[in-house]
Every structure is written in C-alpha cells, then in structure tokens.
Amino acid sequence: MAEIRVTLDDTGRAHISLAEGAGEVRDTVALDQLEEAQAVPALDALVLEFDFYGRLVGIEVTNAAASVLPPSLLDAAERT
C-alpha cells in the first residue's frame, strides 16, 4: 500500500507527498490563476507537482495549511 507523507512547517506551509521515491518533480502547476480560485479560496494556496511522466506526485500548500487541509491530516503531519 502506498504511503502518503504530510509535512508541516512553522510558517503554515505543508507538503503532501503521494509517491515516496518517485524521483524528482519535473513540473508544477499553481492553481491560484484558475477562474474557480475566486469561488474556492483554498485553490490560491495549492501547487500540484508532477513527475517526468506527468503523474501527480505531490501537493504543496503554500500558506495557511490549517485553512486548506482537514484537521485530521494536519494532526498526523510530520513537523519540520
């Protein structure tokens, strides 16, 4: 079973790794420019990370992780 790793730092940034050992991130897509970002405030803080093959391998929460992620996920997060 795949293990999802969540890290959280003191500045409110979080990272969700969906594929440990998947290699380096090749492309990132910030969601703050989507039209829907006005209706869904959490999109302003999300960046999707893709590997060489275009597979989603991570999600970065650039700020205010507590307002974007569920409390249970934050409670289980590794503090960095």
ZAMARGU-4260 file (C-alpha; in steps of 0.2 Angstrom, whole numbers, plus 5000, padded with zeros to 4 digits):
<rodrens>
0) 5000/5000/5000 | 5007/5017/4995 | 5011/5029/5010 | 5006/5047/5009 | 5018/5058/5019
5) 5012/5075/5025 | 5025/5088/5032 | 5020/5105/5040 | 5032/5119/5045 | 5030/5133/5057
10) 5026/5146/5043 | 5010/5137/5038 | 5017/5128/5023 | 5013/5110/5020 | 5018/5096/5008
15) 5009/5081/5004 | 5020/5068/4995 | 5009/5055/4986 | 5023/5044/4980 | 5039/5042/4990
20) 5054/5038/4980 | 5045/5043/4964 | 5060/5054/4958 | 5061/5072/4956 | 5047/5084/4952
25) 5048/5089/4934 | 5033/5101/4933 | 5022/5111/4945 | 5006/5120/4942 | 5000/5133/4954
30) 4981/5134/4955 | 4979/5152/4960 | 4976/5158/4942 | 4961/5147/4939 | 4945/5156/4937
35) 4937/5144/4951 | 4950/5151/4963 | 4939/5165/4967 | 4925/5153/4972 | 4936/5141/4981
40) 4949/5150/4992 | 4959/5135/4995 | 4965/5135/4977 | 4975/5150/4980 | 4987/5140/4991
45) 4989/5124/4981 | 5003/5119/4969 | 5002/5102/4960 | 5018/5093/4957 | 5021/5081/4943
50) 5035/5068/4939 | 5044/5065/4922 | 5029/5055/4916 | 5016/5068/4920 | 5010/5059/4936
55) 5004/5068/4951 | 5017/5065/4965 | 5014/5079/4977 | 5004/5094/4983 | 5011/5109/4990
60) 5001/5121/5002 | 5010/5137/5000 | 5002/5145/5015 | 4988/5144/5029 | 4988/5125/5028
65) 4976/5125/5043 | 4963/5133/5032 | 4966/5122/5017 | 4968/5104/5024 | 4957/5094/5036
70) 4962/5094/5054 | 4965/5075/5055 | 4978/5077/5041 | 4987/5091/5050 | 4986/5081/5066
75) 4996/5067/5058 | 5008/5078/5049 | 5027/5077/5052 | 5033/5094/5059 | 5048/5101/5050
</rodrens>
